[in-house]
């Protein structure tokens, strides 16, 4: 019988949550994108209003269910729903944002119960367009909050980069997983053809 894991992706609008799930999913992503009708319109034409959903199939038959939380605070009622029974959290933060540390702080605070029960990894996206020191500043913020600091640069469009975030998250939950862990033989660690 296969095991199904659940991982939630969170972060501000435009950090790359939808792109990350699209890059990693082995099924067509179910998305609840709607036309942006507020200040988000300045960032992108559409935004997630409920969730994104994808599935990463592992070589051993297990599956990782990928849930993308909406980035706007007005949809935060979905955050508690999506994090129920989650194995861990991936927070994506854009280095190109005006204040990546404030963005991280928002999501660490909002998801603190989940983080305290499981684990979190932070992916720094848009590194080519933003603050070169963002990763170090985010590590310092996590340390200030007493959260184990695991911060990696990642291109949310890259299956390899996003798979590494998920793999690192899983290993932080079970560091002895090694080659026998849930990601062993995963298509996620093989480059796309």
C-alpha positions as CSV (number, residue, x, y, z in Angstrom):
1,X,0.0,0.0,0.0
2,X,1.4,3.4,-1.0
3,X,1.9,6.2,1.5
4,X,0.7,9.7,0.7
5,X,2.6,12.7,2.1
6,X,1.3,16.2,2.2
7,X,3.5,19.3,1.9
8,X,2.2,22.9,1.8
9,X,3.8,25.7,-0.1
10,X,3.3,29.2,1.3
11,X,4.6,32.7,0.7
12,X,3.7,36.1,-0.7
13,X,2.1,36.7,-4.1
14,X,4.6,36.4,-6.8
15,X,7.1,34.3,-4.9
16,X,6.6,31.3,-7.2
17,X,4.3,28.9,-5.4
18,X,2.2,28.0,-8.4
19,X,5.3,27.7,-10.6
20,X,7.0,25.4,-8.1
21,X,4.0,23.1,-7.9
22,X,3.7,23.1,-11.7
23,X,7.4,22.2,-12.0
24,X,7.2,19.3,-9.6
25,X,3.8,17.8,-10.2
26,X,3.4,14.6,-12.2
27,X,-0.2,15.4,-12.9
28,X,-1.8,18.4,-14.4
29,X,-2.0,21.0,-11.6
30,X,-5.4,22.0,-10.3
31,X,-5.3,25.7,-9.8
32,X,-7.7,28.3,-8.6
33,X,-6.3,31.3,-10.4
34,X,-8.5,34.3,-10.7
35,X,-8.0,37.7,-12.3
36,X,-6.2,40.0,-9.9
37,X,-8.5,42.8,-8.9
38,X,-6.5,44.8,-6.4
39,X,-2.8,45.8,-6.0
40,X,-1.8,42.3,-7.0
41,X,-2.7,43.3,-10.5
42,X,0.6,45.4,-10.5
43,X,2.6,42.2,-9.9
44,X,0.8,39.7,-12.1
45,X,-2.5,39.3,-14.0
46,X,-3.9,36.4,-12.0
47,X,-3.6,35.2,-8.4
48,X,-4.4,32.0,-6.4
49,X,-7.6,32.4,-4.5
50,X,-8.0,29.0,-2.8
51,X,-5.1,26.6,-3.6
52,X,-2.9,24.9,-6.1
53,X,-2.8,21.2,-6.1
54,X,-0.3,18.7,-7.6
55,X,1.1,15.3,-7.0
56,X,4.7,14.1,-7.1
57,X,4.9,10.4,-7.7
58,X,7.8,8.6,-6.1
59,X,9.6,5.7,-7.5
60,X,8.4,3.4,-4.7
61,X,4.7,4.1,-5.4
62,X,4.3,6.7,-2.7
63,X,3.0,10.1,-3.5
64,X,3.7,13.6,-2.2
65,X,0.6,15.8,-2.4
66,X,1.6,19.4,-3.1
67,X,-0.7,22.2,-1.8
68,X,-0.1,25.8,-2.7
69,X,-1.6,28.3,-0.3
70,X,-2.9,31.6,-1.5
71,X,-0.5,34.4,-0.8
72,X,-2.9,37.2,0.0
73,X,-3.8,37.7,3.6
74,X,-7.5,38.0,2.7
75,X,-7.5,34.3,1.8
76,X,-5.7,33.2,5.0
77,X,-8.8,31.2,6.1
78,X,-7.5,28.6,3.6
79,X,-4.1,28.3,5.4
80,X,-5.5,26.3,8.3
81,X,-7.5,24.1,6.0
82,X,-4.5,23.3,3.8
83,X,-2.1,22.7,6.7
84,X,-4.2,20.1,8.3
85,X,-2.2,16.8,8.5
86,X,0.7,18.4,6.5
87,X,4.1,16.8,6.9
88,X,5.9,20.1,6.5
89,X,6.0,23.6,5.0
90,X,8.0,25.2,2.1
91,X,8.0,29.0,2.3
92,X,9.0,30.7,-0.9
93,X,10.2,34.3,-0.6
94,X,11.2,36.5,-3.5
95,X,14.6,38.2,-3.2
96,X,13.3,40.9,-5.5
97,X,10.6,41.9,-3.0
98,X,10.9,45.3,-1.3
99,X,11.4,43.6,2.2
100,X,12.0,39.8,2.0
101,X,12.6,39.6,5.7
102,X,9.2,41.1,6.5
103,X,7.6,38.7,4.0
104,X,9.3,35.7,5.7
105,X,8.3,37.0,9.2
106,X,4.6,37.2,8.0
107,X,4.6,33.5,7.0
108,X,6.6,32.2,9.9
109,X,4.2,33.9,12.3
110,X,1.1,32.7,10.4
111,X,2.3,29.1,10.1
112,X,4.1,28.9,13.4
113,X,1.9,26.1,14.8
114,X,2.7,23.9,11.8
115,X,6.4,24.8,11.9
116,X,6.6,23.8,15.6
117,X,4.9,20.5,14.9
118,X,6.8,19.6,11.7
119,X,9.5,21.4,9.8
120,X,10.0,24.3,7.4
121,X,12.4,25.1,4.6
122,X,12.7,28.5,2.9
123,X,13.3,28.8,-0.8
124,X,14.6,32.2,-2.0
125,X,13.3,32.8,-5.5
126,X,14.1,35.6,-8.0
127,X,17.7,35.7,-6.8
128,X,18.8,37.0,-10.1
129,X,16.5,40.1,-9.8
130,X,16.9,40.9,-6.1
131,X,18.9,41.4,-3.0
132,X,22.1,39.3,-3.1
133,X,22.2,39.2,0.7
134,X,18.5,38.1,1.0
135,X,19.4,34.5,1.9
136,X,21.7,35.5,4.8
137,X,19.1,38.0,6.1
138,X,16.4,35.3,6.0
139,X,18.7,32.9,7.9
140,X,19.3,35.6,10.6
141,X,15.5,36.1,10.9
142,X,14.9,32.4,11.4
143,X,17.6,32.2,14.0
144,X,16.1,35.2,15.8
145,X,12.8,33.4,16.0
146,X,14.4,30.2,17.2
147,X,13.6,28.2,14.1
148,X,16.2,25.9,12.6
149,X,17.4,27.9,9.6
150,X,17.3,26.0,6.3
151,X,17.3,28.5,3.5
152,X,18.1,27.7,-0.1
153,X,18.1,29.6,-3.3
154,X,15.7,28.1,-5.8
155,X,14.3,28.7,-9.2
156,X,10.6,27.9,-8.7
157,X,10.4,26.9,-12.4
158,X,13.0,24.3,-12.0
159,X,11.9,20.7,-11.2
160,X,15.4,20.0,-9.9
161,X,15.5,23.1,-7.6
162,X,12.0,22.5,-6.2
163,X,12.7,18.8,-5.7
164,X,15.8,19.7,-3.7
165,X,13.6,21.9,-1.4
166,X,11.2,19.0,-0.8
167,X,13.9,16.5,-0.4
168,X,15.7,18.7,2.1
169,X,12.5,19.3,4.0
170,X,11.8,15.5,4.2
171,X,15.4,14.9,5.4
172,X,15.0,17.5,8.0
173,X,12.0,15.6,9.4
174,X,13.8,12.2,9.1
175,X,17.6,12.8,8.7
176,X,18.1,9.0,8.6
177,X,15.9,8.5,5.6
178,X,18.9,8.4,3.3
179,X,18.5,6.2,0.2
180,X,15.7,4.3,1.9
181,X,13.6,7.4,2.5
182,X,10.5,8.6,0.8
183,X,12.5,10.4,-2.0
184,X,14.6,7.3,-2.9
185,X,14.2,6.6,-6.6
186,X,12.0,9.7,-7.1
187,X,11.6,11.1,-10.5
188,X,12.0,14.4,-8.8
189,X,15.7,14.0,-8.4
190,X,16.2,13.1,-12.0
191,X,16.6,16.0,-14.5
192,X,13.8,16.5,-17.0
193,X,14.5,15.3,-20.5
